[in-house]
Every structure is written in C-alpha cells, then in structure tokens.
C-alpha cells in the first residue's frame, strides 16, 4: 500500500499531523509513506511569499486576516477562488500522483489541487481537518472520505459534504500524547506558555508578570518555538524580574508532551493541533487574544467544551487568573480529558485504510 500525505508549511501543525499519521500507516499497516509540501514543491518562491504574507497578516493585521477568513468561510466548494489558489500547489500534487502512483492520498491542508486529477490516476483521497473550525476550502469534489474532529464539525460541514463518507476521529496527534493522562504528576507545579512554532505571543511580558504574581509557587515554562529573539527576550525579562528560576524559556522541542502533562494549565495559541494535544493531556487552556479566523473559532469550541477560557485583554486576564482556583482548574481539566482523543492518529489511519479497501480498485471508482 502506497500513501502520500500532502501538507503546507503554514505553521507546524500540519507537519506534526503528517508525522503522526505517517508513523501509524507505516507501523500498523506496513505502508510506503511519503510526505510532500505541494506548495513549496510547486514553486518555492511563491510558497515563501505566501507564507510570509500569512505570517505578516496574522501578526500585524489580524483583523484583515479575520475578515478574509470570514468572507471565504461559506463560499461554495466550486467557487473560482479555490481553483485559482489551487494553481499554487497543483503542479506538485499531480506530479506526485504520477511519480508515486499512490493508493491513498491524505490532504492535511485546505486545498483544491485534487478537485480534478491527471488522466489515468485515481487514488482514494481523504481529507483530515486539522482545526476544529470548519471552512469551505477544505471541501471539494475529489474527496472520498473526510476525517473530522468531532460531531459539531460534522454538523457544521453538512452543507459541504453531501454524498461523501465522513468519520469522526479527532485531530491526529503524535504517539507521545497517547499516555499523557496516565502519567503521574510530579510534585512541582508548573504553567506552560505555548507560543507556537513561530514563537509569537501578544503582550507576553504583561502575561508573565500576572502569572508570577498570581501563582508564586509555580514554574512557568515558555515554549519559544524557533524564535531565537523570543527566547532572548524571555531570558532577559526573567532576569529583570529576578525570576530566572521561575521563568524557564525553552527553544523548539519535539517533546511537547513532557511539559503539557505536568502543567496545571496552559496559556496557549489556539491552533487545532495544540488544542488536540492539550485535550489528550487533560490540561486546561487559557487563550489570550486568539487571532481572528480559525484560532478564534477553535478557542470558542474549547470554551463550549468547558475545557478552557478566552481572554481579550490584560485586565480580563487578571480577572480570569483570580478565578483559577485548584478546584476550577480541576473542573476544566476534567472536561479536557472528556474531550481528548489521544488515539486520533490510529483511528484516522484505520478509517482511511478501511475506506480504501471498501472502495475497491481504481477502475471501479470511475478512474
């Protein structure tokens, strides 16, 4: 069985999901797996430009990004905009089909490159949503199976998935998170501030000041991602506050579960994968000024679960932190564990392989 996973380098989440699924496909099903960034492979310069525009707009013009997200969220799946954007990835996607001749293609990024396919190729196509938010760009006519994070996503995507097969599996996460809920907590109390792979967090100094005051017995681990400047700023801030032993900056690490499973709560970026990892570890989340767009929608989903809270200002953060008693934290953690899906990668891979088997040979699917 050959399997190709398509992703885009717009944040680390899609890559982490790809790694999680690749491991399961190879280990459990003996699959030959390849991961391909269709955007960078099609045109590296255009992909680089798109990534910089995405990073710049979400950092400096989040309102504009949010408006574009909301405007396109309910567009028809056949809207010309999706065909236009697919030009940035179709060349690599089609070449991968011709070169690898995969039995299964898994899309981990919203893209319409496979809404039509080159003549003579027709693999089974699965789309795995990596956010709890539903956006029309994820859906197109070339898909055979949608892997969705929860029942609410099924309801919200019903207008886009008519006649398609759907499975609920959660957002696939790496195996290190599969035993988080079983790990015994150490006696040392901690809070984790997650800044994402890019190492960006709004007003982080004000946030750290408040965490220091409200939780004097906690160590605060700041995961700075690949942002060396952020690491240096956190280090300097800790020294100026005489809190070098309590504020610990951490560079990019693959072992995120090590920190999450010991945390009382997490100050988190509201990315879909980060949320799935926190839920699997049973750790509550506090979202500080989530970005408009999918992060805002993800944060609201967690708040409705009862596993986290949303804060829009430093003043609001003061109020929320004052309410985070041990009892409240335990209540939020209970809801997080209730909604966690640590086996999501295995479930998703299993449902994808089963769908491929049930569809039969390509010629029977109208190649």
PyMOL commands that set and color helices and strands:
alter all, ss='L'
color gray80, all
select helices_A, chain A and resi 13-29+38-42+44-60+62-72+80-86+90-100+136-138+151-156+175-177+180-182+204-214+228-240+256-260+272-281+294-305+314-323+326-339+344-359+362-365
alter helices_A, ss='H'
color red, helices_A
select strands_A, chain A and resi 2-7+32-37+104-107+124-128+145-148+165-168+190-194+219-223+247-250+263-268+284-288+308-311
alter strands_A, ss='S'
color yellow, strands_A
deselect
rebuild
show_as cartoon
